[in-house]
Amino acid sequence: MKKQLALLAALAFASTAAFAFHCPADMKKIDAALAKNPKLSAQQMNDVKKFRADGEALHKAGKHQESVDTLAKAMKMLNVK
Ligand SMILES: [Cu+2]
């Protein structure tokens, strides 16, 4: 029983850590795409920058899942995976 609990805790920690690394990786991809002057309208550019900023704020607040979801929207607009 104790072993199972330890395993569960390890798994929970591992998934949190994975997300914690996921956001900066996504932000890097977005920054790289933005640096290449993507062909976006001014409106789309505003949205991408907003998602990028929101994603970073959510990441810093520890809301990694929401951060990943928000950053994914920006990545979709920029066509990066
Ligand atoms: Cu994060």
PDB file of the backbone (N, CA, C, O) and the ligand in Angstrom, with CONECT records:
HET     CU  A 101       1
ATOM      1  N   MET A   1       0.842  -1.213   0.000  1.00  0.00           N
ATOM      2  CA  MET A   1       0.000   0.000   0.000  1.00  0.00           C
ATOM      3  C   MET A   1       0.871   1.254   0.000  1.00  0.00           C
ATOM      4  O   MET A   1       0.653   2.197  -0.760  1.00  0.00           O
ATOM      5  N   LYS A   2       1.873   1.220   0.893  1.00  0.00           N
ATOM      6  CA  LYS A   2       2.782   2.366   0.961  1.00  0.00           C
ATOM      7  C   LYS A   2       3.542   2.547  -0.354  1.00  0.00           C
ATOM      8  O   LYS A   2       3.789   3.662  -0.814  1.00  0.00           O
ATOM      9  N   LYS A   3       3.896   1.414  -0.927  1.00  0.00           N
ATOM     10  CA  LYS A   3       4.648   1.445  -2.181  1.00  0.00           C
ATOM     11  C   LYS A   3       3.813   2.087  -3.283  1.00  0.00           C
ATOM     12  O   LYS A   3       4.303   2.880  -4.087  1.00  0.00           O
ATOM     13  N   GLN A   4       2.543   1.718  -3.293  1.00  0.00           N
ATOM     14  CA  GLN A   4       1.661   2.263  -4.330  1.00  0.00           C
ATOM     15  C   GLN A   4       1.517   3.773  -4.191  1.00  0.00           C
ATOM     16  O   GLN A   4       1.502   4.506  -5.180  1.00  0.00           O
ATOM     17  N   LEU A   5       1.414   4.220  -2.953  1.00  0.00           N
ATOM     18  CA  LEU A   5       1.280   5.650  -2.719  1.00  0.00           C
ATOM     19  C   LEU A   5       2.516   6.398  -3.204  1.00  0.00           C
ATOM     20  O   LEU A   5       2.425   7.457  -3.825  1.00  0.00           O
ATOM     21  N   ALA A   6       3.674   5.815  -2.901  1.00  0.00           N
ATOM     22  CA  ALA A   6       4.924   6.432  -3.320  1.00  0.00           C
ATOM     23  C   ALA A   6       4.993   6.498  -4.839  1.00  0.00           C
ATOM     24  O   ALA A   6       5.466   7.480  -5.411  1.00  0.00           O
ATOM     25  N   LEU A   7       4.516   5.441  -5.478  1.00  0.00           N
ATOM     26  CA  LEU A   7       4.529   5.395  -6.934  1.00  0.00           C
ATOM     27  C   LEU A   7       3.606   6.478  -7.501  1.00  0.00           C
ATOM     28  O   LEU A   7       3.959   7.190  -8.441  1.00  0.00           O
ATOM     29  N   LEU A   8       2.429   6.580  -6.909  1.00  0.00           N
ATOM     30  CA  LEU A   8       1.479   7.592  -7.369  1.00  0.00           C
ATOM     31  C   LEU A   8       2.056   8.994  -7.219  1.00  0.00           C
ATOM     32  O   LEU A   8       1.929   9.834  -8.111  1.00  0.00           O
ATOM     33  N   ALA A   9       2.691   9.230  -6.075  1.00  0.00           N
ATOM     34  CA  ALA A   9       3.287  10.541  -5.826  1.00  0.00           C
ATOM     35  C   ALA A   9       4.382  10.823  -6.846  1.00  0.00           C
ATOM     36  O   ALA A   9       4.510  11.943  -7.342  1.00  0.00           O
ATOM     37  N   ALA A  10       5.168   9.799  -7.154  1.00  0.00           N
ATOM     38  CA  ALA A  10       6.246   9.962  -8.127  1.00  0.00           C
ATOM     39  C   ALA A  10       5.672  10.282  -9.498  1.00  0.00           C
ATOM     40  O   ALA A  10       6.195  11.127 -10.224  1.00  0.00           O
ATOM     41  N   LEU A  11       4.590   9.594  -9.842  1.00  0.00           N
ATOM     42  CA  LEU A  11       3.969   9.830 -11.145  1.00  0.00           C
ATOM     43  C   LEU A  11       3.393  11.238 -11.230  1.00  0.00           C
ATOM     44  O   LEU A  11       3.531  11.919 -12.246  1.00  0.00           O
ATOM     45  N   ALA A  12       2.745  11.665 -10.146  1.00  0.00           N
ATOM     46  CA  ALA A  12       2.151  12.994 -10.130  1.00  0.00           C
ATOM     47  C   ALA A  12       3.244  14.051 -10.260  1.00  0.00           C
ATOM     48  O   ALA A  12       3.092  15.042 -10.974  1.00  0.00           O
ATOM     49  N   PHE A  13       4.327  13.821  -9.568  1.00  0.00           N
ATOM     50  CA  PHE A  13       5.437  14.766  -9.647  1.00  0.00           C
ATOM     51  C   PHE A  13       6.025  14.787 -11.051  1.00  0.00           C
ATOM     52  O   PHE A  13       6.335  15.849 -11.592  1.00  0.00           O
ATOM     53  N   ALA A  14       6.174  13.599 -11.633  1.00  0.00           N
ATOM     54  CA  ALA A  14       6.763  13.498 -12.969  1.00  0.00           C
ATOM     55  C   ALA A  14       5.921  14.256 -13.989  1.00  0.00           C
ATOM     56  O   ALA A  14       6.464  14.947 -14.851  1.00  0.00           O
ATOM     57  N   SER A  15       4.582  14.129 -13.897  1.00  0.00           N
ATOM     58  CA  SER A  15       3.747  14.793 -14.890  1.00  0.00           C
ATOM     59  C   SER A  15       3.775  16.309 -14.689  1.00  0.00           C
ATOM     60  O   SER A  15       3.729  17.069 -15.657  1.00  0.00           O
ATOM     61  N   THR A  16       3.851  16.744 -13.437  1.00  0.00           N
ATOM     62  CA  THR A  16       3.941  18.183 -13.179  1.00  0.00           C
ATOM     63  C   THR A  16       5.252  18.732 -13.723  1.00  0.00           C
ATOM     64  O   THR A  16       5.291  19.802 -14.330  1.00  0.00           O
ATOM     65  N   ALA A  17       6.329  17.976 -13.493  1.00  0.00           N
ATOM     66  CA  ALA A  17       7.635  18.403 -13.976  1.00  0.00           C
ATOM     67  C   ALA A  17       7.652  18.443 -15.497  1.00  0.00           C
ATOM     68  O   ALA A  17       8.258  19.331 -16.095  1.00  0.00           O
ATOM     69  N   ALA A  18       6.983  17.476 -16.119  1.00  0.00           N
ATOM     70  CA  ALA A  18       6.942  17.446 -17.578  1.00  0.00           C
ATOM     71  C   ALA A  18       6.276  18.707 -18.103  1.00  0.00           C
ATOM     72  O   ALA A  18       6.755  19.311 -19.062  1.00  0.00           O
ATOM     73  N   PHE A  19       5.175  19.107 -17.481  1.00  0.00           N
ATOM     74  CA  PHE A  19       4.497  20.328 -17.916  1.00  0.00           C
ATOM     75  C   PHE A  19       5.357  21.547 -17.648  1.00  0.00           C
ATOM     76  O   PHE A  19       5.388  22.484 -18.446  1.00  0.00           O
ATOM     77  N   ALA A  20       6.053  21.532 -16.526  1.00  0.00           N
ATOM     78  CA  ALA A  20       6.887  22.677 -16.173  1.00  0.00           C
ATOM     79  C   ALA A  20       7.962  22.902 -17.226  1.00  0.00           C
ATOM     80  O   ALA A  20       8.408  24.029 -17.444  1.00  0.00           O
ATOM     81  N   PHE A  21       8.375  21.813 -17.878  1.00  0.00           N
ATOM     82  CA  PHE A  21       9.375  21.963 -18.936  1.00  0.00           C
ATOM     83  C   PHE A  21       8.720  22.249 -20.267  1.00  0.00           C
ATOM     84  O   PHE A  21       9.316  22.849 -21.161  1.00  0.00           O
ATOM     85  N   HIS A  22       7.472  21.803 -20.381  1.00  0.00           N
ATOM     86  CA  HIS A  22       6.763  21.944 -21.648  1.00  0.00           C
ATOM     87  C   HIS A  22       6.552  23.419 -22.003  1.00  0.00           C
ATOM     88  O   HIS A  22       6.765  23.815 -23.149  1.00  0.00           O
ATOM     89  N   CYS A  23       6.143  24.216 -21.047  1.00  0.00           N
ATOM     90  CA  CYS A  23       5.824  25.616 -21.352  1.00  0.00           C
ATOM     91  C   CYS A  23       7.026  26.388 -21.902  1.00  0.00           C
ATOM     92  O   CYS A  23       6.905  27.025 -22.949  1.00  0.00           O
ATOM     93  N   PRO A  24       8.182  26.353 -21.229  1.00  0.00           N
ATOM     94  CA  PRO A  24       9.324  27.099 -21.788  1.00  0.00           C
ATOM     95  C   PRO A  24       9.695  26.594 -23.180  1.00  0.00           C
ATOM     96  O   PRO A  24      10.099  27.381 -24.036  1.00  0.00           O
ATOM     97  N   ALA A  25       9.562  25.292 -23.412  1.00  0.00           N
ATOM     98  CA  ALA A  25       9.875  24.745 -24.735  1.00  0.00           C
ATOM     99  C   ALA A  25       8.926  25.331 -25.774  1.00  0.00           C
ATOM    100  O   ALA A  25       9.341  25.698 -26.874  1.00  0.00           O
ATOM    101  N   ASP A  26       7.634  25.416 -25.410  1.00  0.00           N
ATOM    102  CA  ASP A  26       6.648  25.986 -26.333  1.00  0.00           C
ATOM    103  C   ASP A  26       6.913  27.473 -26.553  1.00  0.00           C
ATOM    104  O   ASP A  26       6.807  27.970 -27.674  1.00  0.00           O
ATOM    105  N   MET A  27       7.257  28.177 -25.477  1.00  0.00           N
ATOM    106  CA  MET A  27       7.537  29.615 -25.603  1.00  0.00           C
ATOM    107  C   MET A  27       8.714  29.839 -26.543  1.00  0.00           C
ATOM    108  O   MET A  27       8.719  30.776 -27.342  1.00  0.00           O
ATOM    109  N   LYS A  28       9.710  28.967 -26.437  1.00  0.00           N
ATOM    110  CA  LYS A  28      10.890  29.063 -27.306  1.00  0.00           C
ATOM    111  C   LYS A  28      10.483  28.904 -28.766  1.00  0.00           C
ATOM    112  O   LYS A  28      10.939  29.641 -29.640  1.00  0.00           O
ATOM    113  N   LYS A  29       9.616  27.927 -29.008  1.00  0.00           N
ATOM    114  CA  LYS A  29       9.168  27.678 -30.385  1.00  0.00           C
ATOM    115  C   LYS A  29       8.411  28.889 -30.912  1.00  0.00           C
ATOM    116  O   LYS A  29       8.567  29.275 -32.071  1.00  0.00           O
ATOM    117  N   ILE A  30       7.590  29.487 -30.053  1.00  0.00           N
ATOM    118  CA  ILE A  30       6.811  30.662 -30.468  1.00  0.00           C
ATOM    119  C   ILE A  30       7.754  31.826 -30.752  1.00  0.00           C
ATOM    120  O   ILE A  30       7.609  32.518 -31.760  1.00  0.00           O
ATOM    121  N   ASP A  31       8.704  32.038 -29.875  1.00  0.00           N
ATOM    122  CA  ASP A  31       9.663  33.126 -30.077  1.00  0.00           C
ATOM    123  C   ASP A  31      10.448  32.932 -31.370  1.00  0.00           C
ATOM    124  O   ASP A  31      10.690  33.885 -32.111  1.00  0.00           O
ATOM    125  N   ALA A  32      10.841  31.691 -31.628  1.00  0.00           N
ATOM    126  CA  ALA A  32      11.600  31.395 -32.843  1.00  0.00           C
ATOM    127  C   ALA A  32      10.758  31.681 -34.074  1.00  0.00           C
ATOM    128  O   ALA A  32      11.247  32.230 -35.061  1.00  0.00           O
ATOM    129  N   ALA A  33       9.472  31.298 -34.006  1.00  0.00           N
ATOM    130  CA  ALA A  33       8.578  31.530 -35.138  1.00  0.00           C
ATOM    131  C   ALA A  33       8.340  33.034 -35.329  1.00  0.00           C
ATOM    132  O   ALA A  33       8.286  33.521 -36.458  1.00  0.00           O
ATOM    133  N   LEU A  34       8.200  33.749 -34.235  1.00  0.00           N
ATOM    134  CA  LEU A  34       7.971  35.202 -34.310  1.00  0.00           C
ATOM    135  C   LEU A  34       9.191  35.911 -34.887  1.00  0.00           C
ATOM    136  O   LEU A  34       9.060  36.909 -35.595  1.00  0.00           O
ATOM    137  N   ALA A  35      10.373  35.393 -34.580  1.00  0.00           N
ATOM    138  CA  ALA A  35      11.610  36.014 -35.061  1.00  0.00           C
ATOM    139  C   ALA A  35      11.745  35.904 -36.570  1.00  0.00           C
ATOM    140  O   ALA A  35      12.506  36.641 -37.197  1.00  0.00           O
ATOM    141  N   LYS A  36      10.983  34.958 -37.151  1.00  0.00           N
ATOM    142  CA  LYS A  36      11.082  34.753 -38.598  1.00  0.00           C
ATOM    143  C   LYS A  36      10.058  35.591 -39.359  1.00  0.00           C
ATOM    144  O   LYS A  36       9.751  35.280 -40.510  1.00  0.00           O
ATOM    145  N   ASN A  37       9.535  36.620 -38.759  1.00  0.00           N
ATOM    146  CA  ASN A  37       8.538  37.470 -39.413  1.00  0.00           C
ATOM    147  C   ASN A  37       7.412  36.670 -40.061  1.00  0.00           C
ATOM    148  O   ASN A  37       7.283  36.666 -41.286  1.00  0.00           O
ATOM    149  N   PRO A  38       6.602  35.995 -39.258  1.00  0.00           N
ATOM    150  CA  PRO A  38       5.519  35.183 -39.829  1.00  0.00           C
ATOM    151  C   PRO A  38       4.505  36.047 -40.574  1.00  0.00           C
ATOM    152  O   PRO A  38       4.288  37.213 -40.244  1.00  0.00           O
ATOM    153  N   LYS A  39       3.899  35.444 -41.577  1.00  0.00           N
ATOM    154  CA  LYS A  39       2.898  36.178 -42.363  1.00  0.00           C
ATOM    155  C   LYS A  39       1.559  36.132 -41.637  1.00  0.00           C
ATOM    156  O   LYS A  39       0.719  35.270 -41.897  1.00  0.00           O
ATOM    157  N   LEU A  40       1.384  37.064 -40.737  1.00  0.00           N
ATOM    158  CA  LEU A  40       0.132  37.139 -39.988  1.00  0.00           C
ATOM    159  C   LEU A  40      -0.431  38.547 -40.108  1.00  0.00           C
ATOM    160  O   LEU A  40       0.309  39.509 -40.313  1.00  0.00           O
ATOM    161  N   SER A  41      -1.747  38.654 -39.978  1.00  0.00           N
ATOM    162  CA  SER A  41      -2.352  39.979 -39.964  1.00  0.00           C
ATOM    163  C   SER A  41      -2.024  40.631 -38.622  1.00  0.00           C
ATOM    164  O   SER A  41      -1.607  39.959 -37.679  1.00  0.00           O
ATOM    165  N   ALA A  42      -2.216  41.937 -38.549  1.00  0.00           N
ATOM    166  CA  ALA A  42      -1.936  42.649 -37.298  1.00  0.00           C
ATOM    167  C   ALA A  42      -2.766  42.069 -36.165  1.00  0.00           C
ATOM    168  O   ALA A  42      -2.302  41.954 -35.030  1.00  0.00           O
ATOM    169  N   GLN A  43      -4.018  41.701 -36.496  1.00  0.00           N
ATOM    170  CA  GLN A  43      -4.908  41.123 -35.489  1.00  0.00           C
ATOM    171  C   GLN A  43      -4.368  39.793 -34.983  1.00  0.00           C
ATOM    172  O   GLN A  43      -4.342  39.537 -33.779  1.00  0.00           O
ATOM    173  N   GLN A  44      -3.932  38.938 -35.933  1.00  0.00           N
ATOM    174  CA  GLN A  44      -3.384  37.632 -35.548  1.00  0.00           C
ATOM    175  C   GLN A  44      -2.109  37.797 -34.726  1.00  0.00           C
ATOM    176  O   GLN A  44      -1.865  37.060 -33.770  1.00  0.00           O
ATOM    177  N   MET A  45      -1.310  38.774 -35.117  1.00  0.00           N
ATOM    178  CA  MET A  45      -0.057  39.033 -34.404  1.00  0.00           C
ATOM    179  C   MET A  45      -0.365  39.420 -32.955  1.00  0.00           C
ATOM    180  O   MET A  45       0.300  38.966 -32.025  1.00  0.00           O
ATOM    181  N   ASN A  46      -1.373  40.258 -32.782  1.00  0.00           N
ATOM    182  CA  ASN A  46      -1.786  40.662 -31.432  1.00  0.00           C
ATOM    183  C   ASN A  46      -2.218  39.449 -30.621  1.00  0.00           C
ATOM    184  O   ASN A  46      -1.848  39.306 -29.456  1.00  0.00           O
ATOM    185  N   ASP A  47      -3.006  38.576 -31.248  1.00  0.00           N
ATOM    186  CA  ASP A  47      -3.502  37.387 -30.555  1.00  0.00           C
ATOM    187  C   ASP A  47      -2.342  36.481 -30.145  1.00  0.00           C
ATOM    188  O   ASP A  47      -2.287  35.993 -29.017  1.00  0.00           O
ATOM    189  N   VAL A  48      -1.422  36.268 -31.078  1.00  0.00           N
ATOM    190  CA  VAL A  48      -0.282  35.398 -30.792  1.00  0.00           C
ATOM    191  C   VAL A  48       0.516  35.948 -29.613  1.00  0.00           C
ATOM    192  O   VAL A  48       0.900  35.211 -28.705  1.00  0.00           O
ATOM    193  N   LYS A  49       0.757  37.260 -29.647  1.00  0.00           N
ATOM    194  CA  LYS A  49       1.539  37.865 -28.562  1.00  0.00           C
ATOM    195  C   LYS A  49       0.802  37.789 -27.237  1.00  0.00           C
ATOM    196  O   LYS A  49       1.417  37.634 -26.182  1.00  0.00           O
ATOM    197  N   LYS A  50      -0.523  37.899 -27.296  1.00  0.00           N
ATOM    198  CA  LYS A  50      -1.326  37.817 -26.084  1.00  0.00           C
ATOM    199  C   LYS A  50      -1.263  36.398 -25.512  1.00  0.00           C
ATOM    200  O   LYS A  50      -1.071  36.217 -24.310  1.00  0.00           O
ATOM    201  N   PHE A  51      -1.429  35.385 -26.388  1.00  0.00           N
ATOM    202  CA  PHE A  51      -1.368  33.992 -25.932  1.00  0.00           C
ATOM    203  C   PHE A  51       0.014  33.696 -25.353  1.00  0.00           C
ATOM    204  O   PHE A  51       0.141  33.006 -24.341  1.00  0.00           O
ATOM    205  N   ARG A  52       1.037  34.223 -26.002  1.00  0.00           N
ATOM    206  CA  ARG A  52       2.418  34.005 -25.548  1.00  0.00           C
ATOM    207  C   ARG A  52       2.614  34.598 -24.145  1.00  0.00           C
ATOM    208  O   ARG A  52       3.200  33.960 -23.270  1.00  0.00           O
ATOM    209  N   ALA A  53       2.117  35.828 -23.943  1.00  0.00           N
ATOM    210  CA  ALA A  53       2.255  36.487 -22.644  1.00  0.00           C
ATOM    211  C   ALA A  53       1.409  35.781 -21.577  1.00  0.00           C
ATOM    212  O   ALA A  53       1.853  35.576 -20.447  1.00  0.00           O
ATOM    213  N   ASP A  54       0.184  35.415 -21.962  1.00  0.00           N
ATOM    214  CA  ASP A  54      -0.703  34.711 -21.019  1.00  0.00           C
ATOM    215  C   ASP A  54      -0.098  33.362 -20.624  1.00  0.00           C
ATOM    216  O   ASP A  54      -0.147  32.954 -19.464  1.00  0.00           O
ATOM    217  N   GLY A  55       0.470  32.686 -21.621  1.00  0.00           N
ATOM    218  CA  GLY A  55       1.078  31.385 -21.360  1.00  0.00           C
ATOM    219  C   GLY A  55       2.215  31.505 -20.361  1.00  0.00           C
ATOM    220  O   GLY A  55       2.358  30.681 -19.459  1.00  0.00           O
ATOM    221  N   GLU A  56       3.020  32.542 -20.535  1.00  0.00           N
ATOM    222  CA  GLU A  56       4.138  32.727 -19.605  1.00  0.00           C
ATOM    223  C   GLU A  56       3.630  33.054 -18.198  1.00  0.00           C
ATOM    224  O   GLU A  56       4.170  32.564 -17.206  1.00  0.00           O
ATOM    225  N   ALA A  57       2.596  33.882 -18.123  1.00  0.00           N
ATOM    226  CA  ALA A  57       2.037  34.251 -16.817  1.00  0.00           C
ATOM    227  C   ALA A  57       1.455  33.020 -16.116  1.00  0.00           C
ATOM    228  O   ALA A  57       1.639  32.832 -14.913  1.00  0.00           O
ATOM    229  N   LEU A  58       0.741  32.176 -16.897  1.00  0.00           N
ATOM    230  CA  LEU A  58       0.147  30.959 -16.334  1.00  0.00           C
ATOM    231  C   LEU A  58       1.240  29.999 -15.873  1.00  0.00           C
ATOM    232  O   LEU A  58       1.126  29.365 -14.824  1.00  0.00           O
ATOM    233  N   HIS A  59       2.291  29.904 -16.668  1.00  0.00           N
ATOM    234  CA  HIS A  59       3.421  29.041 -16.307  1.00  0.00           C
ATOM    235  C   HIS A  59       4.026  29.490 -14.979  1.00  0.00           C
ATOM    236  O   HIS A  59       4.299  28.673 -14.099  1.00  0.00           O
ATOM    237  N   LYS A  60       4.230  30.802 -14.848  1.00  0.00           N
ATOM    238  CA  LYS A  60       4.833  31.319 -13.622  1.00  0.00           C
ATOM    239  C   LYS A  60       3.914  31.147 -12.426  1.00  0.00           C
ATOM    240  O   LYS A  60       4.367  31.066 -11.285  1.00  0.00           O
ATOM    241  N   ALA A  61       2.600  31.093 -12.705  1.00  0.00           N
ATOM    242  CA  ALA A  61       1.628  30.892 -11.632  1.00  0.00           C
ATOM    243  C   ALA A  61       1.489  29.413 -11.286  1.00  0.00           C
ATOM    244  O   ALA A  61       0.732  29.044 -10.389  1.00  0.00           O
ATOM    245  N   GLY A  62       2.240  28.558 -12.019  1.00  0.00           N
ATOM    246  CA  GLY A  62       2.182  27.129 -11.730  1.00  0.00           C
ATOM    247  C   GLY A  62       1.045  26.417 -12.425  1.00  0.00           C
ATOM    248  O   GLY A  62       0.834  25.225 -12.204  1.00  0.00           O
ATOM    249  N   LYS A  63       0.294  27.141 -13.278  1.00  0.00           N
ATOM    250  CA  LYS A  63      -0.818  26.512 -14.004  1.00  0.00           C
ATOM    251  C   LYS A  63      -0.298  26.012 -15.342  1.00  0.00           C
ATOM    252  O   LYS A  63      -0.592  26.583 -16.392  1.00  0.00           O
ATOM    253  N   HIS A  64       0.478  24.936 -15.287  1.00  0.00           N
ATOM    254  CA  HIS A  64       1.163  24.494 -16.494  1.00  0.00           C
ATOM    255  C   HIS A  64       0.230  23.955 -17.560  1.00  0.00           C
ATOM    256  O   HIS A  64       0.443  24.188 -18.750  1.00  0.00           O
ATOM    257  N   GLN A  65      -0.810  23.231 -17.139  1.00  0.00           N
ATOM    258  CA  GLN A  65      -1.732  22.703 -18.141  1.00  0.00           C
ATOM    259  C   GLN A  65      -2.397  23.845 -18.902  1.00  0.00           C
ATOM    260  O   GLN A  65      -2.478  23.807 -20.130  1.00  0.00           O
ATOM    261  N   GLU A  66      -2.870  24.851 -18.189  1.00  0.00           N
ATOM    262  CA  GLU A  66      -3.509  25.998 -18.851  1.00  0.00           C
ATOM    263  C   GLU A  66      -2.508  26.735 -19.727  1.00  0.00           C
ATOM    264  O   GLU A  66      -2.845  27.223 -20.806  1.00  0.00           O
ATOM    265  N   SER A  67      -1.270  26.808 -19.247  1.00  0.00           N
ATOM    266  CA  SER A  67      -0.220  27.463 -20.011  1.00  0.00           C
ATOM    267  C   SER A  67       0.013  26.739 -21.330  1.00  0.00           C
ATOM    268  O   SER A  67       0.081  27.361 -22.390  1.00  0.00           O
ATOM    269  N   VAL A  68       0.134  25.411 -21.251  1.00  0.00           N
ATOM    270  CA  VAL A  68       0.357  24.615 -22.457  1.00  0.00           C
ATOM    271  C   VAL A  68      -0.811  24.803 -23.427  1.00  0.00           C
ATOM    272  O   VAL A  68      -0.603  24.952 -24.631  1.00  0.00           O
ATOM    273  N   ASP A  69      -2.036  24.797 -22.902  1.00  0.00           N
ATOM    274  CA  ASP A  69      -3.212  24.976 -23.753  1.00  0.00           C
ATOM    275  C   ASP A  69      -3.195  26.343 -24.434  1.00  0.00           C
ATOM    276  O   ASP A  69      -3.507  26.455 -25.620  1.00  0.00           O
ATOM    277  N   THR A  70      -2.830  27.375 -23.684  1.00  0.00           N
ATOM    278  CA  THR A  70      -2.809  28.734 -24.231  1.00  0.00           C
ATOM    279  C   THR A  70      -1.700  28.886 -25.267  1.00  0.00           C
ATOM    280  O   THR A  70      -1.901  29.464 -26.335  1.00  0.00           O
ATOM    281  N   LEU A  71      -0.540  28.362 -24.934  1.00  0.00           N
ATOM    282  CA  LEU A  71       0.587  28.434 -25.861  1.00  0.00           C
ATOM    283  C   LEU A  71       0.284  27.644 -27.138  1.00  0.00           C
ATOM    284  O   LEU A  71       0.742  28.009 -28.220  1.00  0.00           O
ATOM    285  N   ALA A  72      -0.483  26.571 -27.008  1.00  0.00           N
ATOM    286  CA  ALA A  72      -0.844  25.761 -28.174  1.00  0.00           C
ATOM    287  C   ALA A  72      -1.647  26.582 -29.174  1.00  0.00           C
ATOM    288  O   ALA A  72      -1.521  26.388 -30.383  1.00  0.00           O
ATOM    289  N   LYS A  73      -2.472  27.500 -28.672  1.00  0.00           N
ATOM    290  CA  LYS A  73      -3.257  28.353 -29.576  1.00  0.00           C
ATOM    291  C   LYS A  73      -2.339  29.240 -30.399  1.00  0.00           C
ATOM    292  O   LYS A  73      -2.536  29.411 -31.603  1.00  0.00           O
ATOM    293  N   ALA A  74      -1.330  29.806 -29.737  1.00  0.00           N
ATOM    294  CA  ALA A  74      -0.373  30.656 -30.444  1.00  0.00           C
ATOM    295  C   ALA A  74       0.417  29.819 -31.457  1.00  0.00           C
ATOM    296  O   ALA A  74       0.682  30.261 -32.575  1.00  0.00           O
ATOM    297  N   MET A  75       0.782  28.616 -31.045  1.00  0.00           N
ATOM    298  CA  MET A  75       1.559  27.757 -31.932  1.00  0.00           C
ATOM    299  C   MET A  75       0.736  27.352 -33.156  1.00  0.00           C
ATOM    300  O   MET A  75       1.269  27.211 -34.257  1.00  0.00           O
ATOM    301  N   LYS A  76      -0.558  27.169 -32.949  1.00  0.00           N
ATOM    302  CA  LYS A  76      -1.428  26.790 -34.061  1.00  0.00           C
ATOM    303  C   LYS A  76      -1.494  27.940 -35.078  1.00  0.00           C
ATOM    304  O   LYS A  76      -1.443  27.721 -36.288  1.00  0.00           O
ATOM    305  N   MET A  77      -1.608  29.157 -34.562  1.00  0.00           N
ATOM    306  CA  MET A  77      -1.671  30.327 -35.455  1.00  0.00           C
ATOM    307  C   MET A  77      -0.365  30.506 -36.212  1.00  0.00           C
ATOM    308  O   MET A  77      -0.355  30.965 -37.354  1.00  0.00           O
ATOM    309  N   LEU A  78       0.726  30.143 -35.572  1.00  0.00           N
ATOM    310  CA  LEU A  78       2.049  30.294 -36.197  1.00  0.00           C
ATOM    311  C   LEU A  78       2.428  29.070 -37.020  1.00  0.00           C
ATOM    312  O   LEU A  78       3.458  29.049 -37.694  1.00  0.00           O
ATOM    313  N   ASN A  79       1.567  28.040 -36.952  1.00  0.00           N
ATOM    314  CA  ASN A  79       1.862  26.804 -37.671  1.00  0.00           C
ATOM    315  C   ASN A  79       3.106  26.091 -37.187  1.00  0.00           C
ATOM    316  O   ASN A  79       3.825  25.490 -37.985  1.00  0.00           O
ATOM    317  N   VAL A  80       3.376  26.149 -35.881  1.00  0.00           N
ATOM    318  CA  VAL A  80       4.510  25.399 -35.345  1.00  0.00           C
ATOM    319  C   VAL A  80       3.978  24.263 -34.472  1.00  0.00           C
ATOM    320  O   VAL A  80       2.898  24.355 -33.888  1.00  0.00           O
ATOM    321  N   LYS A  81       4.765  23.194 -34.401  1.00  0.00           N
ATOM    322  CA  LYS A  81       4.338  22.041 -33.613  1.00  0.00           C
ATOM    323  C   LYS A  81       5.345  21.742 -32.532  1.00  0.00           C
ATOM    324  O   LYS A  81       5.161  20.801 -31.760  1.00  0.00           O
TER     325      LYS A  81
HETATM  326 CU    CU A 101       4.728  25.639 -17.117  1.00  0.00          CU2+
END
